[in-house]
């Protein structure tokens, strides 16, 4: 698998795990994907905003420690985003509350967008821009992906032009969801199905895989790790089946620890 230049754009947050864990960790879709790509040996850049607070410094420090490039990260007046999480006995997580802090309203600058156009691939996390970045990058011929399960606002859920559209089907009809993503303009549709594994379609091929059983500690960030594993293989032109397996394997490892990537938790 070769090394590529990836950018992860958008959200970061402090995952605040309620009792009995009583600890906090750095996370967020874009941050987790960027860190996991760096851990896979890829060159990863983070484009996003943190607050002028201790949590913002903590986030940037951890990104740097994990090898993520911060050339285009911003520090803005205000608070860093946070998410309150409850972890069930099964290891599944429940988001109790979210405050997007300075992530809300973040937009890459014109110079940032020019830098993004030089990347081999750009993954967009939570970004409340109405799809403006996705459209700009797709129009420039940039390979771009987004996890549409991250954004709850329909105004930010456009998929036209995405090289890869990621979504979660849960126990629903994965094939119908993938076909709708392809019909909506995505070139490749990838759907996770929880304990039922994952599946992908690219218009001519369909592939699927189950999960890799592990002792689950916490599923936070597993989907983000799946995305990173899939994308690293996808950019390396691996077959669709192998891309799913790479995502599966990386996600399963993430389920064996608390949080989206290994780090020292802080007490609440």
ABEGO torsion letter per residue (X at the ends): XBBBBBBBBEBBBBBBBBOAAGBBBBBEAAAAAAAAAAAAGBBBBBBEBBBBBAAAAAAAAAAAAAGBBAAABBBBBEBBBBBBBBBBAAGBBBBABBBAEAABGBBBBAAAAAAAAABABBBBBBBBAGGAAAAAAAAAGBBBBBBAAABABAAAABABGBABBBBBAEABBAAAAAAAAAAAGBABBBBBAEAAEBBBBAGABBBBBBBBBBBBABABGAAAAAAAAAAAAAAAGBBAAAAAAAAAAAAAAAAABBEABBBBBBBX
